[in-house]
Amino acid sequence: MQTGIMTIKGDLRLKTLAGTVRYVGPNCSYTTITGALADCTSGDTILVAPGTYTEAITYTANNLSIVGLGGKGNCTITKTAAAVVTCNYSNCRIEGFTITADSDQYGLYFSGSNNEIINCDDSIGNTYAAGCSIRNCALKFIYVYGGTTKIIHCNIVYSSDGGTNNVVVRGNTTICEIWDSYMSSTSTAAGANVSACNVAGGESTTTTTVRVYNTYLYARWEGSSGSSTYGAWNVDNRTTNSFIGLYNCIYNISSTAGSAAVFRLASFGTREIYGGDIVQGDIGAVGTNYGVAKAGDAGFGVVSPATTGGTGTAGSGNQYVELEINGVVYKILHDGTV
């Protein structure tokens, strides 16, 4: 354990650590992250040596940081039958870990406000975010409820034999922004609903706000009986006070049986859809109560839609999304080519 100010170089930027710095690992003051957390007070930082830590950890104060010195792939926190990392405080940070959770558990559960999840991977468990900044992460599923959450430069991939969504946003006054990310949702379950971005109301006075910028939305259902596949999906008709904005995104929506619609936007108070390319997907009306998304109105470049439902002319497919992973910038073209 050391007290004072220390500077280290992390995966993305130089950080200055103030307060008490506590070290976890072999031959350190602590052998478990839980042990270090038990002694922490607001403003402390825990630096974790490379290795696998089999424990469920819970933050114990506001303004705490836990940093994996080896970065994700070298620092792993794993636990079965429990949430792996839980934070019910504010202004906390976790950075540089691979999280291994059961598929029905939360690998990362962050409530509170102004928290950060940076450079973390969790391809098995789920993520709960309220008032978070999630950056440069590879995750399976994010449930956003309450507060303001920003998802930036993330790779979100979910494949299962049930209904799948990459990001579900719910709750009164919840604000969620998604920037420069890749979202892929696939399923083989009969009758399953599959979507990349799902805005679920639930509360009768919900004022959920969702904005998605420069993001690749891929959703596909593969099976022999009917299903519903959507890029951006509003599942609840009680979200009449909500707002959804989709800006310069790429949509690749398909199904081997059943509908495959770029949008299912039901009873939204306000929506904005500007720019972008459609690789596959119906951009006409979906059902009778879901509104109409037209190519001409939206300003799309339509690459190869199943049906247009609008008056827009076919685009050239020049739209692309840039995704930064571990400091490397990848350009994802409209057809999914990296």
Secondary structure, DSSP 4 states (H G I P E B T S, - for coil): -EES-EEEE-SSSEEEE-SEEEEESTTSSBSSHHHHHHT--TT-EEEE-SEEEES-EE--SSS-EEEETT-BTTEEEE-SSS-SEEE-SSS-EEES-EEE--TTSEEEEE-SSSEEEES-EESSSEEEESSEEEES-EES-EEEESSEEEEES-EEEEEESS-EEEEEEESTT-EEEEES-EEEEEE--TT-EEEEEEE---STT---EEEEES-EEEEEE-SSS-EEEEEEEE--TT-TT-EEEEES-EEEEEESSEEEEEEE--S-SEEEEE--EEEE-B-S--TTTS----HHHHT-EESS-S---S-PPB-----EEEEEETTEEEEEETTS--
